[in-house]
Amino acid sequence: MRIFTISDIHIDYKENDRWLESLSHSDYVDDALILAGDISDSTPRTAKCFEQLSSKFKFVFYVPGNHDIWVRGESQTDSINKFSELLSLAQQHGVITEQMTIQGISIIPLFSWYDLSFGEMSEALLARWMDFTHCKWPEALDTPSAQNGFFLQKNEVSKRPDSQTVITFSHFLPRIDLMPSYIPKRFRDIYPVLGSPLLDQQIRNLNANIHIYGHSHVNCRTTIDNIEYINNAFGYPSEFRITAKRLLEIT
């Protein structure tokens, strides 16, 4: 069994959707895929994605990304309900959102959000970051820190699985030093909404060997303090310099 990963496939774009449809129906039937969030805010499109990937891979693992729990228009649901609905939808299509051990490898999804601790918020970011308008939260979760805490408490991190290899994965970044030094300063105002160091604490409590993440759309593979961090985002159609636009085999 091989294990592949991809994130941020954003199949609302026709080019991205065509890539998804073009994946082989025979090359990956004995393999696993870790999908680290951001499929679409459209539930029908997400269901289509789950159906396609489940027919092409033996195992598909998934955590929702921020785009996935957007709530648009006059919908009466909120982003927490959308999150729960996505987990149920995944289960209906055989997509795994819970810890599983396969052939001595434990794969552990970690839910999270961002807590604004990776940088200073700017008025420009507050005005343009669409999560602030497209996500709806219960009154008790009215701050990013509270939202992050809600998701983190859903993770089972009390004990490392008795496995030779532990792979954790999330949508959001567990540490800001995963962002390459070459990122121009004019683009770094986005850093507050990239993730949370509290997530990295959970990863290290599990003594993970590999952690996979998405969200930043900046492909990266680096080792920090004995953990290999991997981001293999597909990204938007225009993002060719920072994304590879193909599956990455990690084992």
C-alpha contacts under 8 A as a table, 3 or more apart, distances in Angstrom:
res1	aa1	res2	aa2	distance
1	M	30	D	5.74
1	M	31	D	4.91
1	M	32	A	7.11
2	R	30	D	7.51
2	R	31	D	4.90
2	R	32	A	6.29
2	R	249	E	6.96
2	R	250	I	7.72
2	R	251	T	5.77
3	I	31	D	5.94
3	I	32	A	4.77
3	I	33	L	5.81
3	I	34	I	7.43
3	I	249	E	5.76
3	I	250	I	5.79
3	I	251	T	5.42
4	F	31	D	7.65
4	F	32	A	6.18
4	F	33	L	4.79
4	F	34	I	6.20
4	F	247	L	6.16
4	F	248	L	5.27
4	F	249	E	4.26
4	F	250	I	5.78
4	F	251	T	7.51
5	T	33	L	5.44
5	T	34	I	4.61
5	T	35	L	5.92
5	T	36	A	7.58
5	T	212	I	7.89
5	T	232	N	6.71
5	T	247	L	5.91
5	T	248	L	5.39
5	T	249	E	6.57
5	T	250	I	7.21
6	I	9	I	7.44
6	I	33	L	7.69
6	I	34	I	6.54
6	I	35	L	5.30
6	I	36	A	6.47
6	I	231	N	7.80
6	I	232	N	5.22
6	I	233	A	5.64
6	I	234	F	6.59
6	I	246	R	7.54
6	I	247	L	5.70
6	I	248	L	6.75
7	S	35	L	5.34
7	S	36	A	4.61
7	S	37	G	5.57
7	S	38	D	6.64
7	S	39	I	7.94
7	S	171	H	7.76
7	S	213	Y	7.58
7	S	214	G	5.40
7	S	215	H	7.56
7	S	231	N	7.67
7	S	232	N	6.16
7	S	233	A	4.54
7	S	234	F	6.06
7	S	235	G	7.80
8	D	36	A	7.17
8	D	37	G	5.93
8	D	38	D	4.58
8	D	39	I	6.16
8	D	214	G	6.52
8	D	215	H	6.56
8	D	217	H	7.15
8	D	233	A	5.31
8	D	234	F	5.55
8	D	235	G	5.42
9	I	16	N	6.36
9	I	38	D	6.36
9	I	39	I	5.45
9	I	233	A	7.10
9	I	234	F	5.15
9	I	235	G	5.92
9	I	236	Y	7.69
10	H	13	Y	6.35
10	H	16	N	6.55
10	H	17	D	7.82
10	H	38	D	6.01
10	H	39	I	4.77
10	H	40	S	5.47
10	H	235	G	6.92
10	H	236	Y	6.96
11	I	14	K	6.67
11	I	15	E	7.79
11	I	16	N	5.06
11	I	17	D	4.56
11	I	20	L	7.81
11	I	39	I	6.00
11	I	40	S	6.12
11	I	45	R	7.50
12	D	16	N	7.44
12	D	17	D	6.96
12	D	40	S	6.14
12	D	45	R	7.75
13	Y	16	N	5.38
13	Y	17	D	6.26
13	Y	236	Y	7.63
13	Y	237	P	7.42
14	K	17	D	5.01
14	K	18	R	6.09
15	E	18	R	5.21
15	E	19	W	6.42
15	E	237	P	6.62
16	N	19	W	5.08
16	N	20	L	6.42
16	N	236	Y	7.75
16	N	237	P	7.01
17	D	20	L	5.10
17	D	21	E	6.30
18	R	21	E	5.07
18	R	22	S	6.08
19	W	22	S	5.05
19	W	23	L	6.64
20	L	23	L	5.65
20	L	49	C	7.74
20	L	52	Q	7.95
21	E	52	Q	7.38
23	L	56	K	7.67
24	S	27	D	5.60
24	S	28	Y	7.19
24	S	56	K	6.82
25	H	28	Y	7.05
25	H	29	V	7.23
25	H	55	S	7.08
25	H	56	K	4.85
26	S	29	V	5.75
26	S	56	K	6.80
27	D	56	K	7.85
28	Y	31	D	5.05
28	Y	32	A	7.63
28	Y	56	K	5.97
28	Y	57	F	5.15
28	Y	58	K	7.29
29	V	55	S	7.96
29	V	56	K	5.63
29	V	57	F	4.70
29	V	58	K	5.20
30	D	57	F	6.54
30	D	58	K	5.28
31	D	57	F	5.58
31	D	58	K	5.41
31	D	59	F	6.56
32	A	57	F	5.87
32	A	58	K	5.85
32	A	59	F	4.49
32	A	60	V	5.74
32	A	61	F	7.66
33	L	57	F	6.75
33	L	59	F	6.25
33	L	60	V	4.82
33	L	61	F	6.11
34	I	60	V	6.07
34	I	61	F	4.75
34	I	62	Y	6.14
34	I	169	F	7.83
35	L	60	V	7.22
35	L	61	F	5.89
35	L	62	Y	4.86
35	L	63	V	6.99
36	A	62	Y	5.85
36	A	63	V	5.64
36	A	64	P	7.26
36	A	65	G	7.28
36	A	169	F	6.68
36	A	170	S	5.84
36	A	171	H	5.00
36	A	212	I	7.26
36	A	213	Y	5.96
36	A	214	G	5.76
37	G	62	Y	6.54
37	G	63	V	5.29
37	G	64	P	4.63
37	G	65	G	4.11
37	G	66	N	7.70
37	G	68	D	7.37
37	G	170	S	7.63
37	G	171	H	5.25
37	G	214	G	6.89
37	G	215	H	7.67
38	D	41	D	8.00
38	D	64	P	6.40
38	D	65	G	4.50
38	D	66	N	6.55
38	D	67	H	5.44
38	D	68	D	5.48
38	D	171	H	7.83
38	D	215	H	7.63
39	I	46	T	6.18
39	I	49	C	7.67
39	I	65	G	7.63
39	I	67	H	7.41
39	I	68	D	6.25
40	S	43	T	7.36
40	S	45	R	6.57
40	S	46	T	5.99
40	S	67	H	6.14
40	S	68	D	5.24
41	D	46	T	7.64
41	D	67	H	5.42
41	D	68	D	4.40
41	D	69	I	6.21
41	D	70	W	5.58
41	D	71	V	7.44
42	S	45	R	5.32
42	S	46	T	6.23
42	S	68	D	7.48
43	T	46	T	4.99
43	T	47	A	6.11
43	T	86	L	7.87
44	P	47	A	5.06
44	P	48	K	6.23
45	R	48	K	5.01
45	R	49	C	6.22
46	T	49	C	4.98
46	T	50	F	6.24
47	A	50	F	5.11
47	A	51	E	6.17
47	A	89	L	6.92
47	A	90	A	7.74
47	A	93	H	7.79
48	K	51	E	5.08
48	K	52	Q	6.19
49	C	52	Q	5.18
49	C	53	L	6.11
50	F	53	L	5.31
50	F	54	S	5.92
50	F	90	A	6.78
50	F	93	H	6.12
50	F	95	V	6.79
51	E	54	S	5.33
51	E	55	S	6.37
51	E	93	H	6.07
52	Q	55	S	5.32
52	Q	56	K	6.56
53	L	56	K	5.09
53	L	57	F	6.03
53	L	60	V	7.00
54	S	57	F	5.52
54	S	58	K	6.90
54	S	59	F	7.04
54	S	60	V	6.37
54	S	93	H	6.93
54	S	94	G	6.72
54	S	95	V	6.86
55	S	58	K	7.72
57	F	60	V	6.46
59	F	95	V	7.19
59	F	96	I	7.47
60	V	94	G	7.68
60	V	95	V	5.16
60	V	96	I	5.98
61	F	95	V	5.83
61	F	96	I	4.60
61	F	97	T	5.89
61	F	109	P	7.65
62	Y	90	A	7.99
62	Y	95	V	6.83
62	Y	96	I	6.18
62	Y	97	T	5.45
62	Y	109	P	7.12
63	V	97	T	6.28
63	V	109	P	6.34
63	V	110	L	7.29
63	V	111	F	6.63
63	V	169	F	7.96
63	V	170	S	6.43
63	V	171	H	6.62
64	P	68	D	5.80
64	P	69	I	7.18
64	P	83	F	7.08
64	P	86	L	7.43
64	P	111	F	7.76
64	P	171	H	6.99
65	G	68	D	5.26
65	G	69	I	6.96
65	G	171	H	5.49
65	G	172	F	7.65
65	G	215	H	7.46
66	N	69	I	5.63
66	N	70	W	6.77
66	N	113	W	7.81
66	N	131	D	7.10
67	H	70	W	5.37
67	H	131	D	7.63
68	D	83	F	7.89
69	I	79	S	5.22
69	I	80	I	7.66
69	I	82	K	5.56
69	I	83	F	5.80
69	I	135	C	6.77
70	W	79	S	6.33
70	W	82	K	7.86
70	W	131	D	7.06
70	W	134	H	5.00
70	W	135	C	4.77
70	W	136	K	7.55
71	V	75	S	6.75
71	V	77	T	7.34
71	V	78	D	6.51
71	V	79	S	6.30
71	V	82	K	7.59
71	V	134	H	5.47
71	V	135	C	5.51
71	V	136	K	6.49
72	R	75	S	6.49
72	R	134	H	5.80
72	R	135	C	7.83
75	S	78	D	7.88
77	T	81	N	6.13
77	T	82	K	6.90
77	T	136	K	7.98
78	D	81	N	5.40
78	D	82	K	6.21
78	D	135	C	7.22
78	D	136	K	4.83
78	D	137	W	5.70
78	D	138	P	7.08
79	S	82	K	4.80
79	S	83	F	5.99
79	S	135	C	5.71
79	S	136	K	5.24
79	S	137	W	5.87
80	I	83	F	4.99
80	I	84	S	6.37
80	I	137	W	6.78
80	I	138	P	7.72
81	N	84	S	5.08
81	N	85	E	6.08
82	K	85	E	4.96
82	K	86	L	6.14
83	F	86	L	5.18
83	F	87	L	6.49
84	S	87	L	5.19
84	S	88	S	6.38
85	E	88	S	5.09
85	E	89	L	6.06
86	L	89	L	4.89
86	L	90	A	6.03
87	L	90	A	5.08
87	L	91	Q	6.30
87	L	97	T	6.77
88	S	91	Q	5.08
88	S	92	Q	6.29
89	L	92	Q	5.10
89	L	93	H	6.57
90	A	93	H	5.27
90	A	94	G	6.24
90	A	95	V	4.71
90	A	96	I	6.78
90	A	97	T	7.39
91	Q	94	G	5.02
91	Q	95	V	5.45
91	Q	96	I	6.59
91	Q	97	T	7.74
92	Q	95	V	7.51
96	I	99	Q	7.99
97	T	109	P	6.29
98	E	108	I	6.60
98	E	109	P	6.12
99	Q	106	S	7.03
99	Q	107	I	5.74
99	Q	108	I	4.45
99	Q	109	P	6.31
100	M	106	S	5.69
100	M	107	I	5.54
100	M	108	I	6.71
101	T	104	G	6.20
101	T	105	I	5.34
101	T	106	S	4.07
101	T	107	I	6.17
101	T	163	S	7.71
102	I	105	I	5.23
102	I	106	S	6.37
102	I	107	I	7.91
104	G	163	S	5.43
104	G	164	Q	6.01
104	G	165	T	6.82
105	I	163	S	5.94
105	I	164	Q	6.44
105	I	165	T	4.92
105	I	166	V	5.93
105	I	167	I	7.34
106	S	161	P	6.86
106	S	163	S	6.18
106	S	165	T	6.31
106	S	166	V	4.82
106	S	167	I	6.07
107	I	166	V	6.13
107	I	167	I	4.83
107	I	168	T	5.79
107	I	169	F	7.78
108	I	166	V	7.55
108	I	167	I	6.19
108	I	168	T	4.60
108	I	169	F	6.37
109	P	155	N	7.86
109	P	168	T	5.80
109	P	169	F	5.09
109	P	170	S	6.13
110	L	152	L	7.37
110	L	155	N	5.77
110	L	168	T	6.78
110	L	169	F	5.82
110	L	170	S	5.05
111	F	151	F	5.22
111	F	152	L	5.83
111	F	154	K	6.99
111	F	155	N	6.50
111	F	170	S	6.06
111	F	171	H	7.53
112	S	148	N	5.41
112	S	149	G	7.62
112	S	150	F	7.95
112	S	151	F	4.83
112	S	152	L	5.27
112	S	170	S	7.03
112	S	171	H	7.40
112	S	172	F	6.59
112	S	195	G	7.76
112	S	199	L	6.93
113	W	144	P	7.31
113	W	147	Q	6.53
113	W	148	N	4.43
113	W	151	F	6.86
113	W	172	F	6.32
113	W	195	G	6.00
113	W	196	S	7.16
114	Y	117	S	7.83
114	Y	144	P	6.14
114	Y	145	S	6.94
114	Y	147	Q	7.86
114	Y	148	N	5.76
114	Y	172	F	7.14
114	Y	192	P	7.37
114	Y	193	V	5.40
114	Y	194	L	5.97
114	Y	195	G	4.01
114	Y	196	S	5.19
115	D	118	F	7.88
115	D	144	P	5.02
115	D	145	S	4.40
115	D	146	A	7.96
115	D	147	Q	7.93
115	D	148	N	6.17
115	D	192	P	7.27
115	D	193	V	7.06
115	D	195	G	6.57
115	D	196	S	5.72
116	L	119	G	6.39
116	L	120	E	7.32
116	L	121	M	7.19
116	L	144	P	7.04
116	L	145	S	7.43
116	L	191	Y	7.88
116	L	192	P	4.16
116	L	193	V	5.63
116	L	194	L	7.90
116	L	195	G	7.49
116	L	196	S	7.49
117	S	120	E	7.61
117	S	192	P	5.86
117	S	196	S	6.60
117	S	197	P	7.92
118	F	175	R	7.97
118	F	176	I	6.13
118	F	191	Y	5.58
118	F	192	P	4.59
118	F	193	V	7.46
118	F	194	L	7.31
118	F	195	G	7.23
118	F	196	S	7.07
119	G	189	D	7.35
119	G	191	Y	5.56
119	G	192	P	4.52
120	E	189	D	7.44
120	E	192	P	6.25
121	M	125	L	6.76
121	M	126	L	7.15
121	M	189	D	7.22
121	M	192	P	6.25
122	S	125	L	5.29
122	S	126	L	6.25
122	S	189	D	6.98
123	E	126	L	5.00
123	E	127	A	6.14
124	A	127	A	5.19
124	A	128	R	6.30
125	L	128	R	5.23
125	L	129	W	5.55
125	L	189	D	6.86
125	L	190	I	6.75
126	L	129	W	5.80
126	L	132	F	7.37
129	W	132	F	6.08
129	W	133	T	7.87
130	M	133	T	5.37
130	M	134	H	5.79
131	D	134	H	5.04
131	D	135	C	5.26
132	F	135	C	6.13
133	T	136	K	7.61
137	W	140	A	7.92
137	W	141	L	5.90
137	W	142	D	6.41
138	P	141	L	5.45
138	P	142	D	6.91
139	E	142	D	5.55
140	A	146	A	7.78
141	L	144	P	7.63
141	L	146	A	5.18
141	L	147	Q	5.41
141	L	150	F	7.89
142	D	146	A	6.79
142	D	147	Q	7.35
143	T	146	A	5.27
143	T	147	Q	6.26
144	P	147	Q	4.90
144	P	148	N	6.01
145	S	148	N	5.12
145	S	149	G	6.17
146	A	149	G	5.00
146	A	150	F	6.22
147	Q	150	F	5.15
147	Q	151	F	6.60
148	N	151	F	5.37
148	N	152	L	6.11
148	N	196	S	7.94
149	G	152	L	5.11
149	G	153	Q	6.11
150	F	153	Q	5.60
150	F	154	K	7.00
151	F	154	K	5.43
151	F	155	N	7.35
152	L	155	N	5.59
152	L	199	L	7.19
153	Q	156	E	7.89
156	E	159	K	7.88
157	V	160	R	7.18
157	V	202	Q	6.07
157	V	203	I	7.88
157	V	205	N	6.50
157	V	206	L	5.97
158	S	205	N	7.32
158	S	206	L	7.46
159	K	205	N	7.47
159	K	206	L	6.26
160	R	205	N	7.32
160	R	206	L	4.55
160	R	207	N	6.43
161	P	166	V	7.40
161	P	206	L	7.64
163	S	166	V	6.54
165	T	208	A	7.53
165	T	209	N	6.21
166	V	206	L	7.92
166	V	207	N	7.50
166	V	208	A	4.92
166	V	209	N	5.40
166	V	210	I	6.65
167	I	208	A	5.86
167	I	209	N	6.04
167	I	210	I	4.81
167	I	211	H	5.75
167	I	212	I	7.57
168	T	203	I	6.87
168	T	208	A	6.40
168	T	210	I	6.36
168	T	211	H	4.79
168	T	212	I	6.38
169	F	211	H	5.29
169	F	212	I	4.44
169	F	213	Y	5.65
170	S	173	L	7.49
170	S	211	H	7.82
170	S	212	I	6.36
170	S	213	Y	4.92
170	S	214	G	7.12
171	H	213	Y	4.98
171	H	214	G	4.79
171	H	215	H	5.82
172	F	194	L	6.08
172	F	195	G	4.90
172	F	196	S	7.63
172	F	213	Y	5.97
172	F	214	G	5.96
172	F	215	H	5.65
172	F	216	S	7.91
173	L	176	I	6.94
173	L	178	L	7.67
173	L	194	L	5.81
173	L	195	G	4.53
173	L	196	S	6.58
173	L	199	L	7.89
173	L	213	Y	6.09
173	L	214	G	7.00
173	L	215	H	7.22
173	L	216	S	7.69
174	P	195	G	5.85
174	P	196	S	5.39
174	P	197	P	5.19
174	P	198	L	7.19
174	P	199	L	5.08
174	P	200	D	4.64
175	R	178	L	6.04
175	R	195	G	7.06
175	R	196	S	6.47
175	R	197	P	5.36
175	R	200	D	6.58
176	I	179	M	5.84
176	I	191	Y	7.45
176	I	194	L	7.75
176	I	195	G	7.69
176	I	197	P	7.98
177	D	180	P	7.18
178	L	220	C	7.52
178	L	222	T	7.86
178	L	229	Y	7.92
179	M	183	I	7.36
179	M	218	V	7.61
180	P	183	I	5.95
180	P	220	C	8.00
183	I	187	F	6.84
183	I	188	R	7.12
184	P	187	F	5.64
184	P	188	R	6.83
185	K	188	R	5.12
185	K	189	D	7.66
186	R	189	D	6.81
187	F	190	I	6.46
188	R	191	Y	5.52
189	D	192	P	7.14
190	I	193	V	5.97
190	I	194	L	6.97
191	Y	194	L	5.30
192	P	195	G	7.28
194	L	215	H	6.97
194	L	216	S	6.72
195	G	199	L	7.87
196	S	199	L	5.68
196	S	200	D	7.44
197	P	200	D	5.12
197	P	201	Q	6.63
198	L	201	Q	5.12
198	L	202	Q	6.73
199	L	202	Q	5.25
199	L	203	I	6.42
200	D	203	I	4.90
200	D	204	R	6.16
201	Q	204	R	5.20
201	Q	205	N	6.08
202	Q	205	N	4.96
202	Q	206	L	6.38
203	I	206	L	5.29
203	I	207	N	6.44
203	I	208	A	5.95
203	I	211	H	7.51
204	R	207	N	4.69
204	R	208	A	6.21
205	N	208	A	7.91
208	A	211	H	6.81
208	A	227	I	6.56
209	N	226	N	7.18
209	N	227	I	5.14
209	N	228	E	6.36
210	I	227	I	5.54
210	I	228	E	4.67
210	I	229	Y	5.93
210	I	230	I	7.54
211	H	227	I	7.02
211	H	228	E	6.17
211	H	229	Y	4.87
211	H	230	I	6.28
212	I	229	Y	5.83
212	I	230	I	4.76
212	I	231	N	5.87
213	Y	229	Y	7.55
213	Y	230	I	6.33
213	Y	231	N	5.21
213	Y	232	N	7.83
214	G	217	H	6.59
214	G	231	N	5.45
214	G	232	N	6.88
214	G	233	A	5.93
215	H	233	A	7.54
216	S	233	A	7.88
217	H	231	N	7.91
217	H	232	N	7.83
217	H	233	A	5.21
217	H	234	F	7.20
217	H	235	G	5.52
217	H	242	I	6.87
217	H	243	T	6.63
218	V	231	N	7.02
218	V	232	N	7.65
218	V	233	A	6.76
218	V	242	I	5.03
218	V	243	T	6.12
219	N	230	I	7.56
219	N	231	N	4.97
219	N	232	N	5.01
219	N	233	A	6.00
219	N	242	I	5.87
219	N	243	T	5.42
219	N	244	A	7.29
220	C	229	Y	7.50
220	C	230	I	5.61
220	C	231	N	5.01
220	C	232	N	6.87
221	R	228	E	7.03
221	R	229	Y	5.68
221	R	230	I	4.52
221	R	231	N	6.45
222	T	228	E	5.65
222	T	229	Y	5.42
222	T	230	I	6.75
223	T	226	N	6.13
223	T	227	I	5.37
223	T	228	E	4.16
223	T	229	Y	5.96
224	I	227	I	5.47
224	I	228	E	6.51
224	I	229	Y	7.54
232	N	243	T	7.07
232	N	244	A	7.28
232	N	247	L	7.56
232	N	248	L	6.68
233	A	243	T	5.99
233	A	244	A	7.44
233	A	245	K	7.15
234	F	243	T	5.91
234	F	244	A	6.62
234	F	245	K	4.57
234	F	246	R	6.82
235	G	239	E	6.08
235	G	243	T	6.49
235	G	245	K	7.36
236	Y	239	E	5.42
237	P	240	F	7.46
239	E	242	I	6.16
239	E	243	T	6.18
240	F	243	T	5.35
240	F	244	A	6.75
240	F	245	K	7.66
241	R	244	A	7.80
